[in-house]
Amino acid sequence: MLHLLNKQGWRLAVAVALALNVAACSHGGSEPAETPPFTVDHDQIKVPDGSPLRKELVVQQVEARQAPHAMVFPANVEADPAHTANVLPPLTGKVMKLKVGLGEHVGKGQLLAVIDSGDYAQAAADVAKARDALDLAKKALNRARAVQAAGGNATKDLESAQSGYNQALAELTRAQTRLTAVGGTQGTQHLMQVVAPTSGYITTLSVSPGVYVNDATAAMMVISNLDSVWITSNVPESDVGLIAKGEKVDAVLSAYPGQVFHGTVAFVQPVLQPDTRRDLVRAEFANADGKLKPNMYANVSIDVPQPAQVFVPESALLMNNDTISVFVEVSPWTFERRAVDLSYDETGDTRVLKGLKAGDRVIVRGGVLLND
């Protein structure tokens, strides 16, 4: 709402002063009439020389400038999905040990849990079997080479031994790769170790010691790196076209009154939410100190670029019936009332859409004394 100037006290003071002057003149009898505060001629208001209003009125030239408009939207803090990892069990089995707790910070490669898994034991056994088969194939190949060197073996026998060795080597490589993929080593371990794929905080934990993990697609826990977070705002359909990636964002949270966090628009969702007709605008915020916690509520202010517009101080704006107007100086100490169409209030100044142009001189203080 516009904070229009309300200084009826000035009018009263001027009226009292004028009354006193008139009274003084009546006692003098022969003294000339007092100069009127202003006159009206064809919708033009003239403040004559000697009028007490000349000391009360302040006239200022208005200018056009380009300044962004801050739009405020409700929002909430979210973990950045690019820095969030769902920890899945490589294979099914029983959780024997749980090495971390909810909310704990973990480092990449840190041991999270130990699972007793029959499938893991099978994978380890496959490696042992493949290694033994490779050893046997290598011995057969060496014998075939020795026999051929002595002249007692056909070339096809050597080729067959070489093929057997190559197949055994390929099988060992396959078995070792599978064992490594499920978190094991190339040794003969019987328990499967689950390690952290990234650094961060345990934000969700859905297992405990002794439980069975039977679904290899269900996350055991979620690790979120909160050094950088998103603050996601809900922008109405009518405003979403004004917001673009890279624009500056300020956020305030009830948890930290008086503190402003600064970020940048990282993503504007290309599809509106069908139920609310709003769009999700995500801004990235640095969070090295961990103050911004997922699911906190916030209000974000996004600086939306605007074309160059005329700005006028709010103190110049006057209510006249149902319209808002200003007094424009058309010649020295001669003014006319001009209706204006306004846009947004901006920290003491208001954008003018229609009614003024750059270079116009308007009354910015005391105009209420001329307001009928």
Long-range contacts (C-beta under 8 A, 24 or more apart in sequence): 2-314, 2-317, 2-324, 2-342, 2-345, 2-350, 3-314, 4-314, 4-317, 4-318, 4-319, 4-324, 5-314, 5-315, 5-316, 5-317, 5-318, 5-365, 5-367, 5-368, 6-368, 7-366, 7-368, 7-369, 8-368, 10-56, 10-366, 10-368, 10-369, 11-368, 11-369, 14-52, 14-53, 14-56, 14-369, 17-52, 18-52, 37-369, 38-370, 43-336, 43-337, 44-330, 44-334, 44-335, 44-336, 45-327, 45-334, 45-335, 45-336, 45-337, 45-370, 46-333, 46-334, 46-335, 47-333, 47-334, 47-335, 48-333, 49-333, 53-366, 53-369, 53-370, 54-333, 56-365, 56-366, 56-369, 57-363, 57-365, 57-366, 57-367, 57-369, 57-370, 58-363, 58-364, 58-365, 58-366, 59-329, 59-361, 59-362, 59-363, 59-364, 60-313, 60-316, 60-361, 60-362, 60-364, 61-359, 61-360, 61-361, 62-310, 62-311, 62-312, 62-352, 62-356, 62-358, 62-359, 62-360, 62-361, 62-362, 63-310, 63-311, 63-358, 63-359, 64-308, 64-309, 64-310, 64-311, 64-357, 64-358, 65-308, 65-309, 65-311, 66-305, 66-306, 66-307, 66-308, 66-309, 67-306, 67-309, 67-311, 67-346, 68-248, 68-303, 68-304, 68-305, 68-306, 69-303, 69-304, 69-306, 69-343, 69-344, 69-346, 69-351, 70-250, 70-301, 70-302, 70-303, 70-304, 70-346, 71-239, 71-242, 71-243, 71-301, 71-302, 71-304, 72-299, 72-300, 72-301, 73-233, 73-234, 73-235, 73-239, 73-281, 73-299, 73-300, 73-302, 74-233, 74-234, 74-297, 74-298, 74-299, 75-231, 75-232, 75-233, 75-234, 75-251, 75-297, 75-298, 75-299, 75-300, 76-231, 76-232, 76-295, 76-296, 76-297, 76-298, 77-229, 77-230, 77-231, 77-232, 77-253, 77-292, 77-293, 77-294, 77-295, 77-296, 77-298, 78-229, 78-230, 78-231, 78-232, 78-282, 78-294, 78-295, 79-203, 79-224, 79-225, 79-226, 79-229, 79-230, 79-294, 80-224, 80-225, 80-228, 80-229, 80-230, 80-284, 83-198, 83-200, 83-224, 83-225, 83-226, 83-227, 83-228, 84-200, 84-203, 84-222, 84-223, 84-224, 84-225, 85-196, 85-197, 85-198, 85-200, 85-222, 85-223, 85-224, 86-219, 86-222, 87-112, 87-194, 87-196, 87-197, 87-219, 87-220, 87-221, 87-222, 87-223, 88-216, 88-217, 88-218, 88-219, 88-220, 89-115, 89-194, 89-213, 89-216, 89-218, 89-220, 90-120, 90-181, 90-182, 90-183, 90-192, 90-194, 90-216, 91-115, 91-117, 91-119, 91-120, 91-123, 91-182, 91-192, 91-216, 92-117, 92-119, 92-212, 92-213, 92-214, 92-215, 92-216, 93-117, 93-118, 93-119, 93-120, 93-192, 93-212, 93-213, 94-210, 94-211, 94-212, 94-213, 95-207, 95-208, 95-209, 95-210, 95-211, 95-212, 95-213, 96-191, 96-209, 97-209, 98-207, 98-208, 98-209, 100-202, 100-205, 100-221, 101-202, 101-205, 102-202, 102-203, 102-204, 102-205, 103-201, 103-202, 103-203, 104-201, 104-202, 105-199, 105-200, 105-201, 105-202, 106-196, 106-199, 106-200, 106-201, 106-202, 106-223, 107-196, 107-199, 108-196, 108-197, 108-198, 108-199, 109-195, 109-196, 110-195, 110-196, 111-193, 111-194, 111-195, 112-194, 112-195, 112-196, 112-220, 112-221, 113-193, 113-194, 113-207, 113-220, 114-191, 114-192, 114-193, 114-194, 115-191, 115-192, 115-193, 115-194, 115-213, 116-190, 116-191, 116-192, 117-191, 117-192, 119-182, 120-182, 120-184, 120-189, 120-190, 120-191, 120-192, 121-190, 123-175, 123-178, 123-179, 123-182, 123-184, 124-179, 124-184, 124-187, 124-188, 124-189, 124-190, 126-175, 126-178, 126-179, 127-172, 127-175, 127-176, 127-179, 127-186, 127-188, 128-188, 129-175, 130-168, 130-171, 130-172, 130-174, 130-175, 130-176, 131-172, 133-168, 133-171, 133-172, 134-165, 134-168, 134-169, 134-171, 134-172, 136-168, 137-161, 137-164, 137-165, 137-167, 137-168, 137-169, 138-165, 138-168, 140-164, 140-165, 141-165, 194-220, 196-223, 197-223, 198-223, 198-225, 199-223, 199-225, 200-224, 200-225, 200-226, 201-225, 201-226, 203-294, 224-294, 226-287, 226-290, 226-292, 226-293, 226-294, 227-286, 227-287, 227-288, 228-284, 228-285, 228-286, 228-287, 229-284, 229-285, 229-287, 229-292, 229-294, 230-266, 230-282, 230-283, 230-284, 230-285, 231-261, 231-263, 231-282, 231-283, 231-285, 231-292, 231-298, 231-300, 232-280, 232-281, 232-282, 232-283, 233-280, 233-281, 233-282, 233-283, 233-300, 233-302, 234-273, 234-276, 234-278, 234-279, 234-280, 235-278, 235-279, 235-280, 235-281, 236-277, 236-278, 237-272, 237-277, 237-278, 237-279, 240-268, 240-272, 240-278, 240-279, 240-281, 242-304, 243-268, 243-281, 243-302, 243-304, 244-268, 247-302, 247-303, 247-304, 247-305, 248-302, 248-303, 249-283, 249-300, 249-301, 249-302, 249-303, 250-300, 250-301, 250-303, 251-283, 251-285, 251-298, 251-299, 251-300, 251-301, 252-298, 252-299, 252-301, 253-292, 253-296, 253-297, 253-298, 253-299, 254-297, 255-291, 255-296, 256-291, 261-285, 261-291, 261-292, 265-302, 306-351, 309-343, 309-351, 309-352, 309-353, 310-351, 310-352, 310-356, 310-357, 310-358, 310-360, 311-346, 311-349, 311-350, 311-351, 311-352, 312-340, 312-349, 312-350, 312-352, 312-356, 312-362, 312-364, 313-348, 313-349, 313-350, 313-364, 314-345, 314-348, 314-349, 314-350, 315-364, 315-365, 316-362, 316-363, 316-364, 316-365, 316-367, 317-342, 317-350, 318-367, 318-368, 318-371, 320-371, 320-372, 326-355, 326-356, 326-362, 326-363, 326-367, 327-362, 327-363, 327-367, 327-370, 328-356, 328-360, 328-361, 328-362, 329-360, 329-361, 329-362, 329-363, 335-363, 335-370
